């Protein structure tokens, strides 16, 4: 069964990388995620199977 996330959940790629915010479903059963790279907002689509839940860094 494929993992599901709620809008606003923090996620990251299973292979590592920045903590991202899950924004919702994208095309082709994907996920739209956003994060900040320095001061720039980045938004990208990912395959759900490549994501895992991530704790929010405080």
PDBQT receptor file of N, H, CA, C and O in Angstrom, charges set to zero:
ATOM      1  N   UNK A   1       0.839  -1.180   0.000  1.00  0.00    +0.000 N 
ATOM      2  CA  UNK A   1       0.000   0.000   0.000  1.00  0.00    +0.000 C 
ATOM      3  C   UNK A   1       0.887   1.246   0.000  1.00  0.00    +0.000 C 
ATOM      4  O   UNK A   1       1.858   1.324   0.752  1.00  0.00    +0.000 OA
ATOM      5  N   UNK A   2       0.552   2.201  -0.833  1.00  0.00    +0.000 N 
ATOM      6  H   UNK A   2      -0.237   2.138  -1.444  1.00  0.00    +0.000 HD
ATOM      7  CA  UNK A   2       1.354   3.407  -0.951  1.00  0.00    +0.000 C 
ATOM      8  C   UNK A   2       1.067   4.361   0.207  1.00  0.00    +0.000 C 
ATOM      9  O   UNK A   2      -0.080   4.512   0.627  1.00  0.00    +0.000 OA
ATOM     10  N   UNK A   3       2.095   4.987   0.709  1.00  0.00    +0.000 N 
ATOM     11  H   UNK A   3       3.027   4.864   0.368  1.00  0.00    +0.000 HD
ATOM     12  CA  UNK A   3       1.971   5.917   1.830  1.00  0.00    +0.000 C 
ATOM     13  C   UNK A   3       1.181   7.150   1.393  1.00  0.00    +0.000 C 
ATOM     14  O   UNK A   3       1.318   7.614   0.261  1.00  0.00    +0.000 OA
ATOM     15  N   UNK A   4       0.369   7.668   2.282  1.00  0.00    +0.000 N 
ATOM     16  H   UNK A   4       0.258   7.291   3.202  1.00  0.00    +0.000 HD
ATOM     17  CA  UNK A   4      -0.360   8.899   1.995  1.00  0.00    +0.000 C 
ATOM     18  C   UNK A   4       0.065   9.969   2.993  1.00  0.00    +0.000 C 
ATOM     19  O   UNK A   4       0.403   9.676   4.140  1.00  0.00    +0.000 OA
ATOM     20  N   UNK A   5       0.041  11.184   2.541  1.00  0.00    +0.000 N 
ATOM     21  H   UNK A   5      -0.233  11.422   1.609  1.00  0.00    +0.000 HD
ATOM     22  CA  UNK A   5       0.405  12.324   3.368  1.00  0.00    +0.000 C 
ATOM     23  C   UNK A   5      -0.739  13.321   3.347  1.00  0.00    +0.000 C 
ATOM     24  O   UNK A   5      -1.533  13.356   2.407  1.00  0.00    +0.000 OA
ATOM     25  N   UNK A   6      -0.814  14.131   4.396  1.00  0.00    +0.000 N 
ATOM     26  H   UNK A   6      -0.169  14.103   5.160  1.00  0.00    +0.000 HD
ATOM     27  CA  UNK A   6      -1.797  15.204   4.478  1.00  0.00    +0.000 C 
ATOM     28  C   UNK A   6      -1.112  16.514   4.092  1.00  0.00    +0.000 C 
ATOM     29  O   UNK A   6       0.082  16.690   4.338  1.00  0.00    +0.000 OA
ATOM     30  N   UNK A   7      -1.862  17.426   3.490  1.00  0.00    +0.000 N 
ATOM     31  H   UNK A   7      -2.832  17.283   3.290  1.00  0.00    +0.000 HD
ATOM     32  CA  UNK A   7      -1.319  18.736   3.145  1.00  0.00    +0.000 C 
ATOM     33  C   UNK A   7      -0.722  19.365   4.396  1.00  0.00    +0.000 C 
ATOM     34  O   UNK A   7      -1.372  19.417   5.440  1.00  0.00    +0.000 OA
ATOM     35  N   UNK A   8       0.506  19.839   4.291  1.00  0.00    +0.000 N 
ATOM     36  H   UNK A   8       1.034  19.796   3.442  1.00  0.00    +0.000 HD
ATOM     37  CA  UNK A   8       1.212  20.451   5.417  1.00  0.00    +0.000 C 
ATOM     38  C   UNK A   8       2.174  19.515   6.127  1.00  0.00    +0.000 C 
ATOM     39  O   UNK A   8       2.985  19.971   6.933  1.00  0.00    +0.000 OA
ATOM     40  N   UNK A   9       2.106  18.207   5.851  1.00  0.00    +0.000 N 
ATOM     41  H   UNK A   9       1.447  17.836   5.196  1.00  0.00    +0.000 HD
ATOM     42  CA  UNK A   9       3.053  17.267   6.448  1.00  0.00    +0.000 C 
ATOM     43  C   UNK A   9       4.465  17.573   5.979  1.00  0.00    +0.000 C 
ATOM     44  O   UNK A   9       4.667  18.049   4.862  1.00  0.00    +0.000 OA
ATOM     45  N   UNK A  10       5.439  17.301   6.832  1.00  0.00    +0.000 N 
ATOM     46  H   UNK A  10       5.276  16.914   7.740  1.00  0.00    +0.000 HD
ATOM     47  CA  UNK A  10       6.834  17.442   6.424  1.00  0.00    +0.000 C 
ATOM     48  C   UNK A  10       7.335  16.086   5.930  1.00  0.00    +0.000 C 
ATOM     49  O   UNK A  10       7.104  15.050   6.554  1.00  0.00    +0.000 OA
ATOM     50  N   UNK A  11       8.021  16.125   4.804  1.00  0.00    +0.000 N 
ATOM     51  H   UNK A  11       8.209  16.967   4.298  1.00  0.00    +0.000 HD
ATOM     52  CA  UNK A  11       8.520  14.921   4.146  1.00  0.00    +0.000 C 
ATOM     53  C   UNK A  11       9.936  15.168   3.662  1.00  0.00    +0.000 C 
ATOM     54  O   UNK A  11      10.415  16.302   3.643  1.00  0.00    +0.000 OA
ATOM     55  N   UNK A  12      10.593  14.093   3.273  1.00  0.00    +0.000 N 
ATOM     56  H   UNK A  12      10.204  13.172   3.289  1.00  0.00    +0.000 HD
ATOM     57  CA  UNK A  12      11.890  14.219   2.600  1.00  0.00    +0.000 C 
ATOM     58  C   UNK A  12      12.047  13.020   1.691  1.00  0.00    +0.000 C 
ATOM     59  O   UNK A  12      11.350  12.017   1.841  1.00  0.00    +0.000 OA
ATOM     60  N   UNK A  13      12.958  13.129   0.755  1.00  0.00    +0.000 N 
ATOM     61  H   UNK A  13      13.524  13.944   0.633  1.00  0.00    +0.000 HD
ATOM     62  CA  UNK A  13      13.256  11.999  -0.113  1.00  0.00    +0.000 C 
ATOM     63  C   UNK A  13      13.901  10.894   0.707  1.00  0.00    +0.000 C 
ATOM     64  O   UNK A  13      14.690  11.176   1.609  1.00  0.00    +0.000 OA
ATOM     65  N   UNK A  14      13.583   9.660   0.413  1.00  0.00    +0.000 N 
ATOM     66  H   UNK A  14      12.942   9.430  -0.319  1.00  0.00    +0.000 HD
ATOM     67  CA  UNK A  14      14.191   8.530   1.121  1.00  0.00    +0.000 C 
ATOM     68  C   UNK A  14      15.702   8.536   0.964  1.00  0.00    +0.000 C 
ATOM     69  O   UNK A  14      16.416   8.016   1.821  1.00  0.00    +0.000 OA
ATOM     70  N   UNK A  15      16.194   9.115  -0.114  1.00  0.00    +0.000 N 
ATOM     71  H   UNK A  15      15.615   9.538  -0.810  1.00  0.00    +0.000 HD
ATOM     72  CA  UNK A  15      17.630   9.179  -0.364  1.00  0.00    +0.000 C 
ATOM     73  C   UNK A  15      18.298  10.358   0.348  1.00  0.00    +0.000 C 
ATOM     74  O   UNK A  15      19.514  10.526   0.257  1.00  0.00    +0.000 OA
ATOM     75  N   UNK A  16      17.508  11.175   1.057  1.00  0.00    +0.000 N 
ATOM     76  H   UNK A  16      16.520  11.038   1.131  1.00  0.00    +0.000 HD
ATOM     77  CA  UNK A  16      18.048  12.318   1.785  1.00  0.00    +0.000 C 
ATOM     78  C   UNK A  16      17.605  13.629   1.169  1.00  0.00    +0.000 C 
ATOM     79  O   UNK A  16      16.741  13.656   0.292  1.00  0.00    +0.000 OA
ATOM     80  N   UNK A  17      18.194  14.702   1.629  1.00  0.00    +0.000 N 
ATOM     81  H   UNK A  17      18.896  14.680   2.341  1.00  0.00    +0.000 HD
ATOM     82  CA  UNK A  17      17.844  16.018   1.112  1.00  0.00    +0.000 C 
ATOM     83  C   UNK A  17      17.121  16.847   2.142  1.00  0.00    +0.000 C 
ATOM     84  O   UNK A  17      17.004  16.448   3.300  1.00  0.00    +0.000 OA
ATOM     85  N   UNK A  18      16.623  18.025   1.718  1.00  0.00    +0.000 N 
ATOM     86  H   UNK A  18      16.717  18.350   0.777  1.00  0.00    +0.000 HD
ATOM     87  CA  UNK A  18      15.993  18.936   2.672  1.00  0.00    +0.000 C 
ATOM     88  C   UNK A  18      14.618  18.435   3.121  1.00  0.00    +0.000 C 
ATOM     89  O   UNK A  18      13.961  17.656   2.430  1.00  0.00    +0.000 OA
ATOM     90  N   UNK A  19      14.209  18.902   4.291  1.00  0.00    +0.000 N 
ATOM     91  H   UNK A  19      14.743  19.534   4.853  1.00  0.00    +0.000 HD
ATOM     92  CA  UNK A  19      12.836  18.663   4.734  1.00  0.00    +0.000 C 
ATOM     93  C   UNK A  19      11.944  19.557   3.883  1.00  0.00    +0.000 C 
ATOM     94  O   UNK A  19      12.227  20.740   3.696  1.00  0.00    +0.000 OA
ATOM     95  N   UNK A  20      10.864  18.974   3.371  1.00  0.00    +0.000 N 
ATOM     96  H   UNK A  20      10.634  18.013   3.523  1.00  0.00    +0.000 HD
ATOM     97  CA  UNK A  20       9.952  19.683   2.477  1.00  0.00    +0.000 C 
ATOM     98  C   UNK A  20       8.546  19.647   3.052  1.00  0.00    +0.000 C 
ATOM     99  O   UNK A  20       8.247  18.822   3.915  1.00  0.00    +0.000 OA
ATOM    100  N   UNK A  21       7.689  20.530   2.583  1.00  0.00    +0.000 N 
ATOM    101  H   UNK A  21       7.932  21.201   1.882  1.00  0.00    +0.000 HD
ATOM    102  CA  UNK A  21       6.282  20.543   2.960  1.00  0.00    +0.000 C 
ATOM    103  C   UNK A  21       5.469  19.929   1.833  1.00  0.00    +0.000 C 
ATOM    104  O   UNK A  21       5.581  20.346   0.680  1.00  0.00    +0.000 OA
ATOM    105  N   UNK A  22       4.650  18.940   2.165  1.00  0.00    +0.000 N 
ATOM    106  H   UNK A  22       4.559  18.602   3.101  1.00  0.00    +0.000 HD
ATOM    107  CA  UNK A  22       3.773  18.309   1.186  1.00  0.00    +0.000 C 
ATOM    108  C   UNK A  22       2.605  19.250   0.917  1.00  0.00    +0.000 C 
ATOM    109  O   UNK A  22       1.883  19.639   1.836  1.00  0.00    +0.000 OA
ATOM    110  N   UNK A  23       2.423  19.617  -0.364  1.00  0.00    +0.000 N 
ATOM    111  H   UNK A  23       3.009  19.301  -1.111  1.00  0.00    +0.000 HD
ATOM    112  CA  UNK A  23       1.372  20.559  -0.741  1.00  0.00    +0.000 C 
ATOM    113  C   UNK A  23       0.148  19.880  -1.329  1.00  0.00    +0.000 C 
ATOM    114  O   UNK A  23      -0.909  20.502  -1.436  1.00  0.00    +0.000 OA
ATOM    115  N   UNK A  24       0.269  18.632  -1.707  1.00  0.00    +0.000 N 
ATOM    116  H   UNK A  24       1.127  18.126  -1.620  1.00  0.00    +0.000 HD
ATOM    117  CA  UNK A  24      -0.881  17.927  -2.258  1.00  0.00    +0.000 C 
ATOM    118  C   UNK A  24      -0.490  17.034  -3.413  1.00  0.00    +0.000 C 
ATOM    119  O   UNK A  24       0.680  16.937  -3.785  1.00  0.00    +0.000 OA
ATOM    120  N   UNK A  25      -1.501  16.380  -3.973  1.00  0.00    +0.000 N 
ATOM    121  H   UNK A  25      -2.451  16.459  -3.671  1.00  0.00    +0.000 HD
ATOM    122  CA  UNK A  25      -1.282  15.442  -5.066  1.00  0.00    +0.000 C 
ATOM    123  C   UNK A  25      -0.988  16.190  -6.359  1.00  0.00    +0.000 C 
ATOM    124  O   UNK A  25      -1.577  17.230  -6.653  1.00  0.00    +0.000 OA
ATOM    125  N   UNK A  26      -0.067  15.629  -7.112  1.00  0.00    +0.000 N 
ATOM    126  H   UNK A  26       0.411  14.784  -6.874  1.00  0.00    +0.000 HD
ATOM    127  CA  UNK A  26       0.263  16.169  -8.418  1.00  0.00    +0.000 C 
ATOM    128  C   UNK A  26      -0.221  15.213  -9.494  1.00  0.00    +0.000 C 
ATOM    129  O   UNK A  26      -0.947  14.262  -9.205  1.00  0.00    +0.000 OA
ATOM    130  N   UNK A  27       0.166  15.456 -10.696  1.00  0.00    +0.000 N 
ATOM    131  H   UNK A  27       0.755  16.229 -10.931  1.00  0.00    +0.000 HD
ATOM    132  CA  UNK A  27      -0.212  14.604 -11.820  1.00  0.00    +0.000 C 
ATOM    133  C   UNK A  27       0.436  13.225 -11.693  1.00  0.00    +0.000 C 
ATOM    134  O   UNK A  27       1.512  13.092 -11.111  1.00  0.00    +0.000 OA
ATOM    135  N   UNK A  28      -0.201  12.236 -12.223  1.00  0.00    +0.000 N 
ATOM    136  H   UNK A  28      -1.075  12.344 -12.696  1.00  0.00    +0.000 HD
ATOM    137  CA  UNK A  28       0.345  10.873 -12.296  1.00  0.00    +0.000 C 
ATOM    138  C   UNK A  28       0.677  10.285 -10.932  1.00  0.00    +0.000 C 
ATOM    139  O   UNK A  28       1.733   9.676 -10.761  1.00  0.00    +0.000 OA
ATOM    140  N   UNK A  29      -0.211  10.460  -9.963  1.00  0.00    +0.000 N 
ATOM    141  H   UNK A  29      -1.069  10.955 -10.102  1.00  0.00    +0.000 HD
ATOM    142  CA  UNK A  29      -0.037   9.918  -8.605  1.00  0.00    +0.000 C 
ATOM    143  C   UNK A  29       1.238  10.422  -7.938  1.00  0.00    +0.000 C 
ATOM    144  O   UNK A  29       1.868   9.698  -7.167  1.00  0.00    +0.000 OA
ATOM    145  N   UNK A  30       1.608  11.633  -8.226  1.00  0.00    +0.000 N 
ATOM    146  H   UNK A  30       1.096  12.222  -8.851  1.00  0.00    +0.000 HD
ATOM    147  CA  UNK A  30       2.796  12.220  -7.628  1.00  0.00    +0.000 C 
ATOM    148  C   UNK A  30       2.444  13.138  -6.480  1.00  0.00    +0.000 C 
ATOM    149  O   UNK A  30       1.294  13.206  -6.045  1.00  0.00    +0.000 OA
ATOM    150  N   UNK A  31       3.438  13.833  -6.003  1.00  0.00    +0.000 N 
ATOM    151  H   UNK A  31       4.372  13.778  -6.356  1.00  0.00    +0.000 HD
ATOM    152  CA  UNK A  31       3.278  14.751  -4.883  1.00  0.00    +0.000 C 
ATOM    153  C   UNK A  31       3.956  16.067  -5.222  1.00  0.00    +0.000 C 
ATOM    154  O   UNK A  31       5.042  16.083  -5.801  1.00  0.00    +0.000 OA
ATOM    155  N   UNK A  32       3.318  17.163  -4.861  1.00  0.00    +0.000 N 
ATOM    156  H   UNK A  32       2.436  17.150  -4.390  1.00  0.00    +0.000 HD
ATOM    157  CA  UNK A  32       3.928  18.473  -5.006  1.00  0.00    +0.000 C 
ATOM    158  C   UNK A  32       4.463  18.868  -3.635  1.00  0.00    +0.000 C 
ATOM    159  O   UNK A  32       3.731  18.862  -2.646  1.00  0.00    +0.000 OA
ATOM    160  N   UNK A  33       5.750  19.211  -3.589  1.00  0.00    +0.000 N 
ATOM    161  H   UNK A  33       6.345  19.215  -4.393  1.00  0.00    +0.000 HD
ATOM    162  CA  UNK A  33       6.406  19.583  -2.333  1.00  0.00    +0.000 C 
ATOM    163  C   UNK A  33       7.116  20.918  -2.516  1.00  0.00    +0.000 C 
ATOM    164  O   UNK A  33       7.504  21.283  -3.625  1.00  0.00    +0.000 OA
ATOM    165  N   UNK A  34       7.281  21.645  -1.403  1.00  0.00    +0.000 N 
ATOM    166  H   UNK A  34       6.965  21.349  -0.501  1.00  0.00    +0.000 HD
ATOM    167  CA  UNK A  34       8.010  22.910  -1.454  1.00  0.00    +0.000 C 
ATOM    168  C   UNK A  34       8.992  22.985  -0.289  1.00  0.00    +0.000 C 
ATOM    169  O   UNK A  34       8.805  22.348   0.748  1.00  0.00    +0.000 OA
ATOM    170  N   UNK A  35      10.042  23.779  -0.488  1.00  0.00    +0.000 N 
ATOM    171  H   UNK A  35      10.193  24.296  -1.331  1.00  0.00    +0.000 HD
ATOM    172  CA  UNK A  35      11.056  24.009   0.541  1.00  0.00    +0.000 C 
ATOM    173  C   UNK A  35      11.801  25.272   0.176  1.00  0.00    +0.000 C 
ATOM    174  O   UNK A  35      11.662  25.783  -0.935  1.00  0.00    +0.000 OA
ATOM    175  N   UNK A  36      12.588  25.775   1.101  1.00  0.00    +0.000 N 
ATOM    176  H   UNK A  36      12.701  25.360   2.003  1.00  0.00    +0.000 HD
ATOM    177  CA  UNK A  36      13.391  26.970   0.849  1.00  0.00    +0.000 C 
ATOM    178  C   UNK A  36      14.833  26.573   0.619  1.00  0.00    +0.000 C 
ATOM    179  O   UNK A  36      15.404  25.790   1.378  1.00  0.00    +0.000 OA
ATOM    180  N   UNK A  37      15.418  27.121  -0.436  1.00  0.00    +0.000 N 
ATOM    181  H   UNK A  37      14.954  27.758  -1.052  1.00  0.00    +0.000 HD
ATOM    182  CA  UNK A  37      16.834  26.959  -0.749  1.00  0.00    +0.000 C 
ATOM    183  C   UNK A  37      17.447  28.333  -0.565  1.00  0.00    +0.000 C 
ATOM    184  O   UNK A  37      17.380  29.180  -1.456  1.00  0.00    +0.000 OA
ATOM    185  N   UNK A  38      18.045  28.549   0.595  1.00  0.00    +0.000 N 
ATOM    186  H   UNK A  38      18.100  27.861   1.319  1.00  0.00    +0.000 HD
ATOM    187  CA  UNK A  38      18.459  29.905   0.951  1.00  0.00    +0.000 C 
ATOM    188  C   UNK A  38      17.187  30.705   1.183  1.00  0.00    +0.000 C 
ATOM    189  O   UNK A  38      16.359  30.308   2.002  1.00  0.00    +0.000 OA
ATOM    190  N   UNK A  39      17.013  31.800   0.499  1.00  0.00    +0.000 N 
ATOM    191  H   UNK A  39      17.686  32.123  -0.166  1.00  0.00    +0.000 HD
ATOM    192  CA  UNK A  39      15.789  32.592   0.615  1.00  0.00    +0.000 C 
ATOM    193  C   UNK A  39      14.804  32.346  -0.502  1.00  0.00    +0.000 C 
ATOM    194  O   UNK A  39      13.777  33.019  -0.581  1.00  0.00    +0.000 OA
ATOM    195  N   UNK A  40      15.101  31.383  -1.375  1.00  0.00    +0.000 N 
ATOM    196  H   UNK A  40      15.936  30.836  -1.311  1.00  0.00    +0.000 HD
ATOM    197  CA  UNK A  40      14.268  31.143  -2.551  1.00  0.00    +0.000 C 
ATOM    198  C   UNK A  40      13.324  29.957  -2.315  1.00  0.00    +0.000 C 
ATOM    199  O   UNK A  40      13.760  28.878  -1.913  1.00  0.00    +0.000 OA
ATOM    200  N   UNK A  41      12.032  30.169  -2.569  1.00  0.00    +0.000 N 
ATOM    201  H   UNK A  41      11.677  31.045  -2.895  1.00  0.00    +0.000 HD
ATOM    202  CA  UNK A  41      11.050  29.101  -2.481  1.00  0.00    +0.000 C 
ATOM    203  C   UNK A  41      11.170  28.204  -3.708  1.00  0.00    +0.000 C 
ATOM    204  O   UNK A  41      11.178  28.682  -4.842  1.00  0.00    +0.000 OA
ATOM    205  N   UNK A  42      11.263  26.897  -3.467  1.00  0.00    +0.000 N 
ATOM    206  H   UNK A  42      11.257  26.509  -2.545  1.00  0.00    +0.000 HD
ATOM    207  CA  UNK A  42      11.357  25.915  -4.544  1.00  0.00    +0.000 C 
ATOM    208  C   UNK A  42      10.144  25.005  -4.442  1.00  0.00    +0.000 C 
ATOM    209  O   UNK A  42       9.769  24.590  -3.345  1.00  0.00    +0.000 OA
ATOM    210  N   UNK A  43       9.531  24.693  -5.572  1.00  0.00    +0.000 N 
ATOM    211  H   UNK A  43       9.836  25.031  -6.463  1.00  0.00    +0.000 HD
ATOM    212  CA  UNK A  43       8.373  23.800  -5.609  1.00  0.00    +0.000 C 
ATOM    213  C   UNK A  43       8.625  22.787  -6.720  1.00  0.00    +0.000 C 
ATOM    214  O   UNK A  43       8.977  23.151  -7.842  1.00  0.00    +0.000 OA
ATOM    215  N   UNK A  44       8.437  21.494  -6.386  1.00  0.00    +0.000 N 
ATOM    216  H   UNK A  44       8.152  21.198  -5.474  1.00  0.00    +0.000 HD
ATOM    217  CA  UNK A  44       8.754  20.430  -7.344  1.00  0.00    +0.000 C 
ATOM    218  C   UNK A  44       7.824  19.241  -7.119  1.00  0.00    +0.000 C 
ATOM    219  O   UNK A  44       7.270  19.061  -6.035  1.00  0.00    +0.000 OA
ATOM    220  N   UNK A  45       7.666  18.443  -8.155  1.00  0.00    +0.000 N 
ATOM    221  H   UNK A  45       8.116  18.589  -9.036  1.00  0.00    +0.000 HD
ATOM    222  CA  UNK A  45       6.871  17.226  -8.069  1.00  0.00    +0.000 C 
ATOM    223  C   UNK A  45       7.756  16.008  -7.863  1.00  0.00    +0.000 C 
ATOM    224  O   UNK A  45       8.859  15.930  -8.403  1.00  0.00    +0.000 OA
ATOM    225  N   UNK A  46       7.263  15.060  -7.076  1.00  0.00    +0.000 N 
ATOM    226  H   UNK A  46       6.367  15.123  -6.637  1.00  0.00    +0.000 HD
ATOM    227  CA  UNK A  46       7.991  13.823  -6.785  1.00  0.00    +0.000 C 
ATOM    228  C   UNK A  46       7.028  12.650  -6.843  1.00  0.00    +0.000 C 
ATOM    229  O   UNK A  46       5.821  12.826  -6.674  1.00  0.00    +0.000 OA
ATOM    230  N   UNK A  47       7.549  11.464  -7.077  1.00  0.00    +0.000 N 
ATOM    231  H   UNK A  47       8.529  11.321  -7.213  1.00  0.00    +0.000 HD
ATOM    232  CA  UNK A  47       6.772  10.242  -6.984  1.00  0.00    +0.000 C 
ATOM    233  C   UNK A  47       6.568   9.929  -5.509  1.00  0.00    +0.000 C 
ATOM    234  O   UNK A  47       7.520   9.973  -4.730  1.00  0.00    +0.000 OA
ATOM    235  N   UNK A  48       5.334   9.613  -5.117  1.00  0.00    +0.000 N 
ATOM    236  H   UNK A  48       4.561   9.578  -5.750  1.00  0.00    +0.000 HD
ATOM    237  CA  UNK A  48       5.045   9.343  -3.700  1.00  0.00    +0.000 C 
ATOM    238  C   UNK A  48       5.940   8.268  -3.114  1.00  0.00    +0.000 C 
ATOM    239  O   UNK A  48       6.336   8.366  -1.952  1.00  0.00    +0.000 OA
ATOM    240  N   UNK A  49       6.268   7.245  -3.889  1.00  0.00    +0.000 N 
ATOM    241  H   UNK A  49       5.946   7.165  -4.833  1.00  0.00    +0.000 HD
ATOM    242  CA  UNK A  49       7.073   6.133  -3.389  1.00  0.00    +0.000 C 
ATOM    243  C   UNK A  49       8.485   6.564  -2.978  1.00  0.00    +0.000 C 
ATOM    244  O   UNK A  49       9.163   5.830  -2.258  1.00  0.00    +0.000 OA
ATOM    245  N   UNK A  50       8.938   7.742  -3.424  1.00  0.00    +0.000 N 
ATOM    246  H   UNK A  50       8.388   8.337  -4.009  1.00  0.00    +0.000 HD
ATOM    247  CA  UNK A  50      10.282   8.205  -3.088  1.00  0.00    +0.000 C 
ATOM    248  C   UNK A  50      10.321   9.036  -1.817  1.00  0.00    +0.000 C 
ATOM    249  O   UNK A  50      11.398   9.450  -1.388  1.00  0.00    +0.000 OA
ATOM    250  N   UNK A  51       9.150   9.294  -1.196  1.00  0.00    +0.000 N 
ATOM    251  H   UNK A  51       8.275   8.958  -1.545  1.00  0.00    +0.000 HD
ATOM    252  CA  UNK A  51       9.062  10.169  -0.028  1.00  0.00    +0.000 C 
ATOM    253  C   UNK A  51       8.832   9.396   1.248  1.00  0.00    +0.000 C 
ATOM    254  O   UNK A  51       8.253   8.309   1.238  1.00  0.00    +0.000 OA
ATOM    255  N   UNK A  52       9.300   9.976   2.364  1.00  0.00    +0.000 N 
ATOM    256  H   UNK A  52       9.771  10.858   2.372  1.00  0.00    +0.000 HD
ATOM    257  CA  UNK A  52       9.023   9.432   3.688  1.00  0.00    +0.000 C 
ATOM    258  C   UNK A  52       8.713  10.595   4.619  1.00  0.00    +0.000 C 
ATOM    259  O   UNK A  52       9.106  11.730   4.350  1.00  0.00    +0.000 OA
ATOM    260  N   UNK A  53       8.016  10.320   5.704  1.00  0.00    +0.000 N 
ATOM    261  H   UNK A  53       7.697   9.398   5.923  1.00  0.00    +0.000 HD
ATOM    262  CA  UNK A  53       7.719  11.350   6.689  1.00  0.00    +0.000 C 
ATOM    263  C   UNK A  53       9.015  11.853   7.321  1.00  0.00    +0.000 C 
ATOM    264  O   UNK A  53       9.946  11.078   7.539  1.00  0.00    +0.000 OA
ATOM    265  N   UNK A  54       9.071  13.140   7.610  1.00  0.00    +0.000 N 
ATOM    266  H   UNK A  54       8.315  13.770   7.433  1.00  0.00    +0.000 HD
ATOM    267  CA  UNK A  54      10.264  13.724   8.228  1.00  0.00    +0.000 C 
ATOM    268  C   UNK A  54       9.835  14.574   9.401  1.00  0.00    +0.000 C 
ATOM    269  O   UNK A  54       8.844  15.299   9.311  1.00  0.00    +0.000 OA
ATOM    270  N   UNK A  55      10.574  14.496  10.518  1.00  0.00    +0.000 N 
ATOM    271  H   UNK A  55      11.379  13.907  10.591  1.00  0.00    +0.000 HD
ATOM    272  CA  UNK A  55      10.242  15.369  11.642  1.00  0.00    +0.000 C 
ATOM    273  C   UNK A  55      10.555  16.818  11.284  1.00  0.00    +0.000 C 
ATOM    274  O   UNK A  55      11.504  17.097  10.551  1.00  0.00    +0.000 OA
ATOM    275  N   UNK A  56       9.771  17.706  11.793  1.00  0.00    +0.000 N 
ATOM    276  H   UNK A  56       9.000  17.479  12.388  1.00  0.00    +0.000 HD
ATOM    277  CA  UNK A  56       9.979  19.123  11.544  1.00  0.00    +0.000 C 
ATOM    278  C   UNK A  56      11.137  19.612  12.402  1.00  0.00    +0.000 C 
ATOM    279  O   UNK A  56      11.084  19.526  13.629  1.00  0.00    +0.000 OA
ATOM    280  N   UNK A  57      12.182  20.126  11.762  1.00  0.00    +0.000 N 
ATOM    281  H   UNK A  57      12.225  20.197  10.765  1.00  0.00    +0.000 HD
ATOM    282  CA  UNK A  57      13.343  20.651  12.498  1.00  0.00    +0.000 C 
ATOM    283  C   UNK A  57      12.961  21.991  13.114  1.00  0.00    +0.000 C 
ATOM    284  O   UNK A  57      12.391  22.853  12.444  1.00  0.00    +0.000 OA
ATOM    285  N   UNK A  58      13.271  22.154  14.359  1.00  0.00    +0.000 N 
ATOM    286  H   UNK A  58      13.733  21.454  14.903  1.00  0.00    +0.000 HD
ATOM    287  CA  UNK A  58      12.944  23.418  15.055  1.00  0.00    +0.000 C 
ATOM    288  C   UNK A  58      14.209  24.083  15.512  1.00  0.00    +0.000 C 
ATOM    289  O   UNK A  58      14.160  25.154  16.117  1.00  0.00    +0.000 OA
TER     290      UNK A  58
